[in-house]
Amino acid sequence: MEARELQQDVINDEITLSDIIQILKRRKWLLIATFVITVALTLVYLFFIAAPTYEITATIKLPKSSEMSLSGAAALVPGGSTTSPAVDEQIEIIKSRKVLGNVVKELNLLDYFKKKAKNPEKVELTENQVIKMLAKDIVTATSKNNTSLISLTVALDDKELGYKIAQSVIKNYIEVAKELNKDENSYLYDFVRQQLPIVEKELAEVEAKLQEFQKTKSLMPTKEIEQLIQSYSDITKQIVDTQLAIQSAEAQIAELNKRISEVKGLAKAQSYTPTSDQLEELKKELSQLEIQRSSLLLKYTEEAEPVKDVEKQIEVIKKMINDELNRITSAKVEAQDPVLSELYASLSKAITEKESLKAALQGLQKTKNDLDNQLSKYPEIQREYVALQRDFTVKQQTYTALKAKEEELRLSTAGMNFNVPVVIDEPYIPEKPAKPNKKLMLAVSGVLGIFLGILVAFLREATDQRILDKYQLTAITGVIPTEFKLPIDSAKNTEAMKELYVKLFGNNFSHEESNKTAKMIHITSVGRITEKNSISYELSKFFSALGKRTLIIDTTGDFSDLIDKSKALSFAQFISQSDLAQYKDTLSFVIKSKDDEPYAFFNETFLEKVNLLKDTMDAIMIITPDSDSAEAKYFEDIANSSVVVIKPSISEKPKLLFGSLFKNVHFVWIDKK
């Protein structure tokens, strides 16, 4: 119990700086080996395993917003959308599936990464996996110091392919940014440009047919025919203008839906079409009124009273439609958000305008059908002429209207190219790899090796039960030991024997002044230490030389290798004989032999004889095995002093703790140097 408490006290002692230094000294080779292994493994990795990674960089400047996309108070509310999205949004766009998916397809990266795998035949790689790989490990986009500049980096072991990826990412990102930057005018401009070549081709075909008709057939058009053709011309122009206006309204609605989605934080633009039973009824009524208005215009001018009455009814219905739309969309606004309120109000107005135009278009189509019915009453040759002239007029006016609209939209969208991302620093192929940074990694591995070495040293210290140096012995026992040097002989260890003699007997070197009762000295060791016997023998000779009558009792039987066994007694002889056999004049030995009983020294007669010899001997030295043996415990109780021999790397802490509990204990340290 006492040994356990002492061991716990040793463990709980605070570690001082001196202790740490001593631990590192003891484990210096372990620390050095850990450091060397760490650095060596790093070198192997750098020169034989790690693949060089090249970084292709580029800098992209985001456009400044030319104007706010919202009007009034809504545009001033934080979170309102502008024509230039935030930098974080642009970074997400760069790494989006839309951009990176195009990059994968353009450069055929799916096949590239399949071939690069260890077993290409067994690898099941999909386009989505390659896109995720690009976004996670290869393509990086970061903001430069909270500016409108984005730093694009492509990290890959193939610098040529990395350069191509960087170029492709930039190209596809700018295309997507242009698409996202479009407003309703941009969408309408694209529509007009797509329609112009088609209408131009159709116009040329109709014109050729009309010319062929005029060459082959002679016809003098009447005033009624000319009036009919003029009516066709007027209606056609109105139809074309109305169709373009509907396209513009649809583009505006799409743009408003996109902005509503941005404000609400939706990933995709959501299309919202409000509807209700009342709204559908109002749409039908508006359509009927527009048809009625178109029919009246065939008979009257716009200033005529019947036409004005219908127009007043149309305005009333349009207002009712707008009010109904506002009622429906107001329910979509979350928590009275002013931005959404403004956007939904604009959406209601745009939808009302679109429905009004669609109703007007139906009226114009009805009027055109009425003209077709009038045309059917004329002779075939006149109908053919009017049809050709009508088609020519329709295509000509359509082409003229589209051309005029194209020029108008071109001017309105002329500033769009200034509102797209611009590449400030173009990507280039680097000469040297960016990773791994060999100098930095070696420095880090060196520091890591030192820390790992310290950690390993402390772990080994905590788990190692051996005593490795004299400092450790002193730290555990609190006693400075007597130091013996190898080999154990009197010439080399005279001072050590004197020091140990003084500890045992004091400064009394005279036989005449010795005590009448012999001092019983118990000598043991922590672990099996053969030098213990040599120290005991040299110490006995030293005592004898000083005139001390000395008896050595060896319970281990190992002394038979050091002295002449014929001059020593066995345990059995010692018990049975009355006199001691003297090895020298003042030195006698009792050594356990093979024939002795295992625990003969526990015999009462043995102990009685030892006690009788106290009157005739000056020192009785009893040699026992390890400090935790039964012999050591037995003789420690009856001895005046104990000498415990410690040898580095052999002696262990738990056994030392047993020895440190002996009374009047003295420690002997064997220096292996």
DAPEQUI-V844270 format. One record per helix or strand of 3 or more residues. SS is the DSSP state (H for helix, E for strand). FROM is the first residue (numbers start at 1). TO is the last residue. If there is no record, write none. Layout:
# DAPEQUI-V844270
SS:FROM:TO
SS:FROM:TO
This chain:
# DAPEQUI-V844270
H:2:12
H:17:26
H:28:49
E:53:61
H:72:76
H:87:94
H:97:107
H:109:116
H:127:138
E:139:143
E:149:156
H:159:180
H:184:216
H:223:263
H:277:299
H:305:330
H:334:336
H:338:375
H:380:412
H:414:419
E:422:425
H:438:463
H:470:477
E:482:485
H:494:505
E:519:525
H:531:545
E:550:554
H:558:561
H:565:567
H:571:576
E:582:584
E:587:591
H:600:602
H:604:615
E:619:626
H:630:638
E:641:647
H:653:659
E:665:671
